[in-house]
Amino acid sequence: MIRRISSSDEDQALARLPKAALNRENLRQTLALARYVGPYRGRFYAGLVTLFFSAAVGLAFPLLAGSLIDVALHPGVAALPVFGVLSLNQVAWLLVAAVTLQALGSFNSSLAFNRVGQSALADLRRDCYGRLIVLPMEYFSKHRVGELTSRMLTDIAQIEGALIDSLPQICRQSVFLLGGVTMIAMTSGRLTVVMLGTLPVLIAAAMFFGRRLRRYSQETQDQLAATNTIVEETLQAIASVKAFANEAFELGRYDRANARVLAAATGTAKWRASFVAFFIIALFGGMVIVLWYGASLLQSGGISSGELTRFVLYTTFVAGAMGQSAELFSQVQKTVGATQRVRELLREPPEMDLEKPETGIAEDGVEALSRLRGEVAFEAVDFKYPSRPELTVLHSITLAAKPGERIALVGPSGAGKSTITALLLRFYDPDSGRLLLDGQPARDYSLGWLRGQMAIVPQDVLLFGGTIGENIVYGRPGASETEVKEAARLANAHEFIATFPEGYETRIGDRGIKLSGGQRQRVAIARAILKNPAILILDEATSSLDSENERLVQNALDRLMQGRTTFIVAHRLATIRTADRIAVIEGGRMVEVGTHAELSARPAGLYRRLSALQFGPEAKAKQATGL
């Protein structure tokens, strides 16, 4: 079950994102995702224009504030560039107008960037999810679910933050930095030299402390993640914890992990406090130097009060822009890394195209089919899982099924039974040999159409967390309510569904946790009945049920198997005695094929040994007498 990710989990995941080098290739890959902004470029450009406009108007604030001081001290003399000599009230109204225009511009740019960003990211999320669900099983065997979930959540969240927050901030702070430096240089060249002389100390301190803070913050996040893992594992296995009375042990394990978090967090706090103290000394010390020198210039008449006010305010703008530059640079690095991982996902070759209509037309055009007859043939099939290329799982498997036949696959665990069904569903393709369906190679059929001709009822039924009706109709989306209820009746599921107050609208929780094992199996059978497959796969469908539920499920399975080619994977041999043929698999090889009677009559056969183990003394006695 995939755990729901909370906002704090997401923040921690974002903090742990690796940073990529800002080289030409990485930046090129990042900019490649700009195509998602393309359909909304009109609004995007409008947002940029209003952003630069609001930033430019913001730069007028110190100019007007300084003029307000000059006009107050020298009424009728102090002049404002472009406007000339103004009264105190007129300058104040200009300040009000500037603040209002800046607020309106910021509102419009923020709204535009959010609309463009959310629309582009909705398209990106759809493409990522669409690509993810059409990737072959080989891909999922090589990647953990948590990693893939991270690409869908954390990486795209990082891109979202960059597009909606970081990009506007970079543009805005660039205007403040360049415009502020220009304006302070125009205000007083001598003060500018003094002010710029203090900046290298601040920059060096920011870099020095920043590296150490990032290292300690990363360590804190890693240790915190370890504690979260302990909590998650404990809660998932709470029954085992209580059964073994290990509450104290788990608490001790958590305390040790929590102590490591505290140690790392304390180290981070010390460096952060040191940085704050140093920054205050350096920043305000620099301001003291600038103000002291500016006051001496004011005393000697080298600068006016308004110019000094203007200079201090512009210096604040420049300091703020430079203070954010390190964080923005870090965000850009994380975004480049996130973009690389998202593009890797989008470049993965899919096993089928969701946009392409799936039909039963063979690719060579030999035959147009509306439904398979159900003839299946494995011809000398060898197979190795791509994730374990050193281990051959199937060795020269040859097996044929006529339309409507019931073929049972039995053998020890790990013999390769479920692998045969995985090949039938074309989760994988044989390394050698052929799989034929109705006499045609399975590769020649459209993959989506081919799987639409099959249904599987597994041992561990995975239901979705919606309603019972939604889970049944999943077998054939668009089916009517009448068809859903009829499928449930045939699956012996309608009776228990009708006992729920909400009937088919009953929500069953994650993985169907609110239903019993037998109820989940019958819902899965109803889903398969509704699909009306030509080929049916039963993978240990009754192995974990009690006698009563097994009887109900077996009755439903008997109805489901009527007229369909069925492959039955079973450990409980009593459930497959009526199969048309039983294929015994051992070590990836087919060692026996025949009916129950034929295989039971072989004194040294594997099937007979398995029967003796399951059916007890009576079967052993028959084996001893050679019956």
C-alpha positions in Angstrom: 0.0 0.0 0.0 1.4 3.4 -0.9 1.4 5.6 2.2 -0.3 9.0 1.8 2.4 11.7 1.8 1.7 14.6 4.2 2.9 18.2 3.6 5.7 17.7 6.2 6.9 14.6 4.4 6.9 16.5 1.1 8.9 19.4 2.6 11.5 16.9 3.9 11.6 15.2 0.5 12.1 18.6 -1.2 14.9 19.4 1.3 16.7 16.1 0.4 16.5 16.6 -3.3 20.0 16.3 -4.8 21.5 19.3 -6.6 22.7 19.2 -10.2 25.6 21.1 -11.7 24.6 24.1 -13.7 26.3 23.2 -16.9 25.1 23.8 -20.4 23.7 20.3 -20.9 21.7 20.3 -17.7 20.3 23.8 -18.4 19.4 22.7 -21.9 17.4 19.7 -20.5 15.7 22.0 -18.0 14.7 24.5 -20.7 13.3 21.6 -22.8 10.4 21.5 -20.4 9.6 25.0 -21.3 7.4 23.5 -24.1 4.8 22.9 -21.4 4.5 26.7 -21.0 4.1 27.1 -24.8 0.3 26.8 -24.9 0.1 29.5 -22.3 2.9 31.8 -23.5 0.6 34.8 -24.0 -0.3 34.9 -20.3 3.3 34.0 -19.3 4.7 37.1 -21.2 2.0 39.3 -19.7 3.0 38.1 -16.3 6.7 38.9 -17.1 5.7 42.4 -18.3 3.7 43.2 -15.2 6.5 41.6 -13.0 9.1 43.9 -14.4 6.7 46.8 -14.2 6.0 46.3 -10.6 9.7 45.8 -9.8 10.6 49.0 -11.6 7.9 50.9 -9.8 9.3 49.4 -6.6 12.6 51.0 -7.4 10.9 54.4 -7.4 9.9 54.1 -3.7 13.4 55.1 -2.3 13.6 57.9 -4.8 10.2 59.3 -3.7 11.0 58.7 0.0 14.2 60.7 -0.3 12.4 63.5 -2.2 9.8 63.6 0.6 12.6 64.3 3.1 14.2 67.0 0.8 10.8 68.7 0.2 10.1 68.7 3.9 13.5 70.3 4.7 13.6 72.6 1.6 10.0 73.4 0.5 9.8 75.1 -2.8 13.4 74.3 -3.6 13.9 70.6 -3.8 13.0 69.2 -7.2 12.0 65.7 -8.2 13.4 64.4 -11.6 10.8 64.6 -14.4 8.1 66.2 -12.1 10.2 69.2 -11.0 9.4 71.1 -7.8 6.5 69.5 -5.9 4.8 70.1 -2.6 5.0 67.7 0.3 1.5 66.4 -0.2 2.1 65.9 -3.9 5.2 63.8 -3.2 3.2 61.8 -0.6 0.4 61.1 -3.2 3.1 60.0 -5.7 4.3 57.5 -3.0 0.8 56.2 -2.5 0.4 55.8 -6.3 3.7 54.0 -6.6 2.8 51.6 -3.8 -0.7 51.0 -5.4 0.8 50.4 -8.8 3.4 48.0 -7.4 0.7 46.1 -5.5 -1.5 45.8 -8.6 1.4 44.7 -10.8 2.5 42.1 -8.2 -1.1 40.8 -8.0 -1.4 40.5 -11.8 2.1 38.9 -12.2 1.6 36.5 -9.3 -1.9 35.5 -10.7 -0.5 35.0 -14.2 2.5 32.9 -13.1 0.3 30.8 -10.9 -2.2 30.1 -13.7 0.5 29.4 -16.3 2.5 27.3 -13.8 -0.5 25.2 -12.6 -1.7 24.7 -16.2 1.7 23.7 -17.4 2.3 21.4 -14.4 -1.1 19.8 -14.9 0.0 18.9 -18.4 3.4 17.7 -17.1 1.8 15.5 -14.4 -0.6 14.0 -17.0 2.3 13.2 -19.3 4.4 11.7 -16.5 1.5 9.6 -15.2 0.5 8.6 -18.7 4.1 7.5 -19.5 4.4 5.7 -16.1 1.4 3.5 -16.5 2.4 2.4 -20.0 5.9 1.4 -19.1 6.7 -2.3 -19.3 6.9 -4.6 -16.2 10.6 -4.7 -16.7 10.9 -1.1 -15.7 8.9 -1.6 -12.5 11.0 -4.5 -11.5 14.1 -2.2 -11.5 12.6 0.7 -9.7 11.0 1.0 -6.3 7.5 2.4 -5.9 8.8 5.1 -3.5 11.3 6.3 -6.2 8.6 6.5 -8.8 6.2 8.2 -6.5 8.9 10.7 -5.7 9.1 11.6 -9.4 5.4 12.2 -9.5 5.2 14.2 -6.3 8.5 15.6 -5.1 10.2 16.3 -8.4 7.2 17.9 -9.9 6.6 19.9 -6.7 10.2 21.2 -7.0 9.5 22.2 -10.6 6.3 23.8 -9.5 8.1 25.9 -6.9 10.7 27.0 -9.4 8.1 28.0 -12.0 5.7 29.7 -9.7 8.0 31.1 -7.0 11.7 31.0 -7.9 11.5 32.3 -11.5 9.5 35.4 -10.6 11.8 36.0 -7.6 14.9 35.7 -9.8 13.4 38.3 -12.2 12.3 40.6 -9.4 15.5 40.4 -7.5 17.6 40.9 -10.6 15.7 44.2 -11.2 16.2 45.2 -7.6 19.9 44.3 -7.7 20.8 45.9 -11.0 18.5 48.9 -10.6 19.5 49.4 -7.0 23.2 49.4 -7.7 22.6 51.9 -10.6 20.5 54.2 -8.4 23.0 54.2 -5.5 25.8 54.9 -7.9 23.8 57.9 -9.3 23.0 59.1 -5.8 26.5 59.2 -4.4 29.6 57.6 -6.0 31.7 58.0 -2.8 29.1 56.2 -0.6 28.8 53.5 -3.3 32.5 52.7 -3.0 32.2 52.4 0.8 29.1 50.3 0.6 30.5 47.9 -2.0 33.6 47.5 0.1 31.5 45.8 2.8 29.8 43.4 0.5 32.7 40.9 -0.1 32.7 40.2 3.7 29.0 39.4 3.7 29.3 37.3 0.6 32.2 35.3 2.0 30.4 34.8 5.3 27.2 33.7 3.5 29.2 31.1 1.5 31.1 29.8 4.5 28.1 29.4 6.8 25.9 28.3 3.9 28.0 25.2 3.1 28.0 24.1 6.7 24.3 24.8 7.3 23.4 22.8 4.2 25.6 19.9 5.4 24.0 19.9 8.9 20.5 20.4 7.5 21.0 17.4 5.2 22.1 15.3 8.1 19.1 16.4 10.2 16.7 15.6 7.4 18.3 12.2 6.9 18.1 11.4 10.6 14.5 12.6 10.7 13.7 10.4 7.8 15.2 7.4 9.7 12.9 8.1 12.6 9.9 8.4 10.3 10.8 5.0 8.8 10.8 3.5 12.3 7.3 5.0 12.9 6.0 3.7 9.6 7.4 0.2 10.1 6.1 0.0 13.6 2.6 1.1 12.7 2.5 -1.2 9.7 3.5 -4.2 11.8 1.7 -3.1 15.0 0.1 -6.5 15.4 3.5 -8.2 15.5 4.9 -5.5 17.9 2.1 -6.2 20.3 2.1 -10.0 19.8 5.8 -10.1 20.8 5.3 -7.5 23.5 8.1 -5.4 21.9 6.7 -1.9 22.7 9.6 -1.1 24.9 12.1 -2.3 22.3 10.5 -0.2 19.6 10.4 2.8 21.9 14.1 2.3 22.6 14.9 2.1 18.9 12.9 5.3 18.3 14.7 7.1 21.2 18.1 6.3 19.8 17.1 7.6 16.4 15.5 10.6 18.0 18.7 11.4 19.9 20.6 11.4 16.6 18.0 13.9 15.2 18.5 16.1 18.3 22.3 16.0 17.9 22.1 16.9 14.3 19.5 19.6 14.9 21.6 21.1 17.7 24.6 21.3 15.5 22.5 23.0 12.8 21.1 25.4 15.4 24.7 26.4 16.6 25.9 27.2 13.1 22.6 29.0 12.3 22.9 31.1 15.5 26.6 31.9 14.7 25.6 32.9 11.2 22.8 35.2 12.5 25.1 36.8 15.0 27.9 37.3 12.4 25.5 38.6 9.8 24.0 41.1 12.3 27.5 42.4 13.2 28.6 42.5 9.5 25.4 43.9 8.1 24.8 46.5 10.8 28.5 47.2 11.1 28.6 47.9 7.4 25.5 50.1 7.7 27.1 52.0 10.6 30.2 52.6 8.4 28.0 53.8 5.5 25.8 56.0 7.8 28.9 57.4 9.6 30.5 58.3 6.3 27.1 59.5 4.9 26.6 61.7 8.0 30.0 63.2 7.6 29.1 64.0 3.9 25.8 65.4 5.1 27.6 67.6 7.6 30.0 68.9 5.0 27.2 69.5 2.5 28.4 66.8 0.1 25.0 65.1 0.2 21.4 66.0 1.1 19.2 64.4 3.8 17.0 63.0 1.0 19.9 61.6 -0.9 21.2 59.9 2.2 17.7 58.4 2.9 17.5 57.3 -0.7 20.9 55.7 -0.6 20.1 53.7 2.6 16.9 52.4 1.1 18.5 51.4 -2.2 21.3 49.7 -0.2 18.6 47.7 1.6 17.1 46.7 -1.8 20.6 45.5 -3.0 21.3 43.7 0.3 17.9 41.9 0.2 18.5 40.8 -3.4 22.0 39.5 -2.7 20.7 37.8 0.5 18.2 35.8 -1.6 20.6 34.9 -4.3 22.2 32.0 -2.5 18.8 30.4 -1.8 17.6 31.0 -5.3 20.8 29.5 -6.7 20.2 26.4 -4.5 16.6 26.2 -5.7 17.7 26.3 -9.4 20.2 23.5 -8.8 17.5 21.3 -7.2 15.1 22.2 -10.1 17.7 21.1 -12.7 18.1 17.8 -10.8 14.4 17.3 -10.6 14.0 18.1 -14.3 16.6 15.5 -15.2 14.7 12.8 -13.4 11.4 13.8 -14.9 12.8 13.9 -18.4 14.4 10.4 -17.8 10.9 9.2 -17.1 9.4 10.8 -20.1 12.1 9.4 -22.4 11.4 5.8 -21.2 10.0 3.7 -24.2 6.4 2.7 -23.5 5.1 -0.8 -24.1 2.0 0.7 -25.7 0.5 4.0 -26.7 -2.6 5.1 -24.8 -3.5 7.6 -27.6 -3.5 4.8 -30.2 -6.8 2.9 -30.6 -6.3 -0.8 -29.7 -7.8 -3.3 -32.1 -7.6 -7.0 -32.8 -5.9 -6.4 -36.1 -2.6 -8.2 -36.4 0.2 -5.9 -37.3 0.8 -7.7 -40.5 -2.8 -7.3 -41.5 -3.6 -11.0 -41.7 -6.7 -11.0 -39.7 -9.2 -8.7 -38.1 -10.6 -10.1 -34.9 -13.4 -9.1 -32.6 -12.6 -11.8 -30.0 -10.0 -14.5 -29.5 -11.1 -18.1 -29.8 -8.8 -18.9 -26.9 -6.3 -21.2 -28.5 -2.9 -20.9 -26.7 0.4 -22.5 -27.5 3.8 -22.1 -25.8 6.5 -23.4 -28.2 10.0 -24.1 -26.6 9.8 -21.0 -24.5 12.9 -19.9 -22.5 12.8 -16.9 -20.2 14.9 -14.9 -17.8 13.7 -11.9 -15.8 15.4 -8.7 -17.0 16.2 -7.9 -13.4 17.9 -11.3 -12.9 19.6 -12.1 -16.3 21.9 -14.7 -14.8 19.0 -17.0 -13.8 16.9 -18.9 -16.4 13.4 -19.2 -15.0 11.8 -21.2 -17.8 13.5 -23.9 -19.8 12.0 -24.9 -23.2 8.4 -24.8 -22.0 6.0 -26.4 -24.6 2.3 -26.3 -23.7 -0.9 -26.0 -25.8 -4.5 -25.3 -24.8 -7.5 -25.6 -27.1 -10.4 -23.1 -26.9 -12.4 -23.7 -23.7 -9.8 -26.1 -22.1 -8.8 -25.9 -18.4 -5.1 -26.2 -18.0 -3.7 -26.4 -14.4 -0.2 -25.4 -13.5 1.2 -27.1 -10.4 4.6 -27.6 -8.8 6.7 -26.3 -5.9 7.0 -22.6 -5.1 9.3 -20.8 -7.4 9.0 -23.4 -10.2 7.8 -20.8 -12.7 4.0 -21.2 -12.7 3.2 -17.6 -12.3 5.9 -16.7 -14.8 4.0 -18.6 -17.5 0.9 -16.5 -16.8 3.0 -13.3 -16.9 4.2 -14.3 -20.4 0.6 -15.0 -21.4 -0.4 -11.5 -20.3 2.6 -10.3 -22.2 4.1 -8.6 -19.1 7.3 -9.9 -20.6 8.2 -11.6 -23.9 10.0 -14.9 -24.2 13.8 -14.8 -24.7 13.5 -17.6 -27.2 10.6 -19.8 -28.5 7.1 -18.5 -29.3 3.8 -17.7 -27.7 0.9 -18.2 -30.2 -2.7 -17.1 -29.7 -5.2 -18.5 -32.2 -2.2 -19.5 -34.3 -0.7 -16.1 -34.5 2.4 -14.8 -32.6 1.3 -12.9 -29.6 3.6 -10.0 -30.5 1.5 -9.4 -33.6 -1.6 -8.3 -31.7 -2.2 -4.8 -30.3 -1.1 -5.1 -26.7 -4.1 -3.3 -25.1 -6.6 -5.3 -27.2 -4.9 -8.5 -26.4 -5.0 -7.9 -22.6 -8.6 -6.9 -23.1 -9.3 -10.5 -24.1 -7.9 -11.8 -20.8 -8.8 -11.6 -17.1 -7.0 -12.6 -14.0 -8.2 -13.5 -10.5 -5.2 -13.5 -8.2 -4.6 -15.0 -4.8 -4.0 -11.6 -3.2 -6.8 -9.5 -4.7 -5.9 -5.8 -4.9 -9.0 -3.7 -4.9 -9.1 0.1 -5.3 -10.1 2.3 -2.5 -13.4 3.4 -4.0 -16.8 1.7 -3.9 -17.7 -1.9 -4.6 -19.5 -0.9 -7.8 -16.5 1.0 -9.0 -14.3 -2.0 -8.5 -16.6 -4.3 -10.4 -17.1 -1.9 -13.3 -13.3 -1.7 -13.6 -13.5 -4.9 -15.6 -15.4 -3.1 -18.3 -15.7 0.7 -17.8 -19.0 2.0 -19.1 -21.0 -1.1 -18.2 -24.5 -0.5 -17.0 -25.8 -0.9 -13.4 -27.8 -3.9 -14.5 -24.7 -5.6 -16.0 -22.7 -4.9 -12.8 -25.4 -6.5 -10.6 -25.7 -9.5 -12.9 -22.0 -10.1 -12.8 -22.1 -9.8 -9.0 -24.9 -12.4 -8.8 -22.9 -14.8 -11.0 -20.0 -14.3 -8.7 -22.0 -15.0 -5.5 -21.3 -11.5 -4.4 -24.7 -9.8 -4.7 -26.0 -11.3 -1.5 -23.3 -9.9 0.8 -23.3 -6.6 -1.1 -27.0 -6.2 -0.5 -26.5 -6.5 3.2 -24.5 -3.2 3.3 -26.6 -0.1 3.9 -25.0 1.6 0.9 -25.0 -1.5 -1.3 -22.8 -1.1 -4.4 -21.9 2.4 -3.2 -20.1 1.1 -0.1 -16.6 2.4 0.2 -14.2 -0.5 0.9 -11.0 1.4 2.0 -7.4 1.0 0.8 -6.9 -2.3 -1.0 -10.5 -3.3 0.0 -9.5 -3.6 3.7 -13.1 -3.3 4.9 -14.0 -6.6 3.1 -13.1 -10.1 4.1 -10.8 -12.3 1.9 -13.7 -14.2 0.5 -15.7 -11.0 -0.3 -12.7 -9.5 -2.1 -12.3 -12.7 -4.1 -15.9 -12.6 -5.2 -15.7 -8.9 -6.2 -12.6 -9.8 -8.3 -14.5 -12.6 -9.9 -17.5 -10.3 -10.6 -15.0 -7.9 -12.3 -13.7 -10.8 -14.4 -17.2 -11.9 -15.3 -18.1 -8.4 -16.4 -15.0 -8.3 -18.6 -16.2 -11.5 -20.4 -12.6 -12.6 -21.3 -11.7 -15.3 -23.8 -8.8 -16.4 -21.7 -8.9 -16.6 -17.9 -6.1 -16.9 -15.4 -6.7 -18.1 -11.9 -3.6 -17.6 -9.7 -4.2 -19.5 -6.4 -7.7 -17.9 -6.3 -9.0 -20.0 -3.4 -5.9 -20.9 -1.5 -6.4 -18.6 1.5 -10.1 -19.1 2.1 -12.1 -21.0 4.7 -14.3 -23.9 3.6 -17.5 -21.9 3.3 -15.9 -19.0 1.3 -14.0 -21.5 -0.8 -17.3 -23.2 -1.7 -18.9 -19.9 -2.7 -15.8 -18.8 -4.6 -15.4 -22.1 -6.3 -19.0 -22.1 -7.5 -18.5 -18.6 -8.9 -15.2 -19.7 -10.6 -17.0 -22.7 -12.2 -19.5 -20.3 -13.8 -16.7 -18.0 -14.9 -14.7 -20.8 -16.5 -17.6 -21.9 -18.7 -16.6 -21.6 -22.4 -13.3 -19.9 -21.6 -9.7 -21.1 -21.9 -8.5 -21.2 -18.3 -5.1 -21.4 -16.8 -5.2 -22.4 -13.1 -2.2 -21.9 -10.9 -2.7 -24.0 -7.8 -1.0 -25.5 -4.8 -4.1 -27.1 -3.5 -4.5 -30.1 -5.8 -8.0 -30.8 -4.8 -9.2 -27.7 -6.7 -7.8 -28.9 -10.1 -8.8 -32.6 -10.3 -11.4 -31.8 -13.0 -8.9 -29.8 -15.2 -8.6 -31.1 -18.8 -4.8 -31.3 -18.3 -2.4 -30.7 -15.5 1.1 -29.4 -16.3 3.6 -30.1 -13.6 6.5 -27.6 -13.4 9.7 -28.1 -11.5 12.8 -25.9 -11.7 11.4 -24.0 -14.7 10.9 -27.3 -16.7 7.7 -29.1 -17.5 8.3 -32.5 -16.1 4.8 -34.0 -16.5 1.6 -33.4 -18.4 -1.7 -35.3 -18.1 -5.0 -35.6 -16.4 -5.4 -36.1 -12.6 -6.0 -39.8 -13.1 -3.0 -40.2 -15.5 -0.6 -38.4 -13.3 -1.8 -40.1 -10.1 -1.0 -43.4 -11.7 2.7 -42.7 -12.2 4.5 -44.2 -9.2 7.6 -42.0 -9.3 5.9 -38.9 -10.6 6.2 -35.5 -8.9 2.4 -35.0 -9.1 1.8 -38.2 -7.2 4.3 -37.2 -4.5 2.6 -33.8 -4.1 -0.7 -35.5 -3.9 0.6 -37.8 -1.2 1.8 -34.8 0.8 -1.6 -33.0 0.6 -4.1 -35.8 0.8 -2.6 -37.6 3.7 -2.6 -41.3 4.7 -5.2 -42.4 2.3 -3.2 -41.0 -0.7 -0.1 -42.6 0.7 -1.8 -45.9 1.1 -2.9 -45.8 -2.5 0.6 -44.9 -3.6 2.0 -47.9 -1.6 -0.4 -50.2 -3.4 0.4 -48.8 -6.8 -3.1 -47.5 -7.4 
